[in-house]
């Protein structure tokens, strides 16, 4: 299992009421500290969430798969500063 850093919050998505999941993850993501990250743990590929985050934040949304199923998916999210976002 990938280790979480001290500044990383780990969220077990199954612990969140389904209708509130994306809203809670959006809020946590948007309030990340500059050096912080958010690790989400889910039972499926969270691709729809990725598309929504990228639609809102563009290249400022740094998305890294730490584990790709089949039973558990782990993703690390970071909110990049506008000047550090990859443009190419």
C-alpha positions as CSV (number, residue, x, y, z in Angstrom):
1,X,0.0,0.0,0.0
2,X,1.4,3.4,-0.9
3,X,2.4,5.5,2.1
4,X,0.8,8.8,2.7
5,X,3.0,11.8,3.5
6,X,2.5,13.9,6.6
7,X,0.7,16.6,4.6
8,X,-1.5,14.1,2.8
9,X,-5.1,13.4,3.8
10,X,-6.4,9.9,2.9
11,X,-10.1,9.6,2.1
12,X,-11.9,6.3,2.0
13,X,-14.6,7.2,-0.5
14,X,-16.8,4.3,0.7
15,X,-17.1,6.1,4.1
16,X,-18.9,9.1,2.4
17,X,-22.6,9.1,1.6
18,X,-22.8,8.6,-2.2
19,X,-24.7,11.8,-3.1
20,X,-22.1,13.9,-1.2
21,X,-18.9,12.2,-2.4
22,X,-17.9,14.5,-5.3
23,X,-18.8,17.7,-3.4
24,X,-16.7,16.7,-0.4
25,X,-13.8,15.7,-2.6
26,X,-14.0,19.0,-4.5
27,X,-14.0,21.0,-1.3
28,X,-11.0,19.0,0.1
29,X,-9.1,19.4,-3.1
30,X,-9.8,23.1,-3.4
31,X,-8.6,23.8,0.1
32,X,-5.3,21.8,-0.2
33,X,-2.2,23.6,1.2
34,X,0.5,24.4,-1.3
35,X,2.5,21.3,-0.3
36,X,-0.5,19.2,0.5
37,X,-2.1,16.3,-1.3
38,X,-5.2,14.3,-1.1
39,X,-5.3,10.5,-1.6
40,X,-8.6,8.9,-2.4
41,X,-9.3,5.2,-2.1
42,X,-12.2,3.8,-4.1
43,X,-13.5,0.5,-5.4
44,X,-13.6,1.6,-9.1
45,X,-11.7,3.7,-11.5
46,X,-12.6,7.3,-10.5
47,X,-12.3,8.6,-14.1
48,X,-15.6,10.7,-14.0
49,X,-14.2,12.5,-10.9
50,X,-10.9,13.2,-12.8
51,X,-12.8,14.7,-15.7
52,X,-14.8,16.9,-13.4
53,X,-11.8,18.1,-11.6
54,X,-9.9,18.8,-14.8
55,X,-12.9,20.7,-16.2
56,X,-12.9,22.9,-13.1
57,X,-9.1,23.3,-12.6
58,X,-7.5,22.4,-15.9
59,X,-3.8,21.6,-15.7
60,X,-3.7,22.7,-12.1
61,X,-5.2,19.3,-11.2
62,X,-2.3,16.9,-10.7
63,X,-3.7,13.3,-10.7
64,X,-1.5,10.3,-10.1
65,X,-2.7,6.7,-9.9
66,X,-1.0,4.9,-7.0
67,X,-3.0,1.7,-7.5
68,X,-5.2,0.5,-10.3
69,X,-7.6,-2.1,-9.0
70,X,-9.1,-4.5,-9.6
71,X,-10.6,-4.1,-6.1
72,X,-9.0,-0.9,-4.8
73,X,-8.0,2.2,-6.7
74,X,-5.8,4.8,-5.1
75,X,-5.3,8.3,-6.5
76,X,-3.1,11.1,-5.3
77,X,-4.4,14.6,-6.0
78,X,-2.4,17.9,-5.8
79,X,-3.6,21.4,-6.6
80,X,-0.7,23.1,-8.5
81,X,0.0,26.8,-8.3
82,X,-1.0,28.5,-11.6
83,X,2.6,29.2,-12.4
84,X,3.7,25.6,-11.9
85,X,1.0,23.9,-13.9
86,X,2.4,21.9,-16.9
87,X,1.5,23.6,-20.1
88,X,2.7,21.0,-22.5
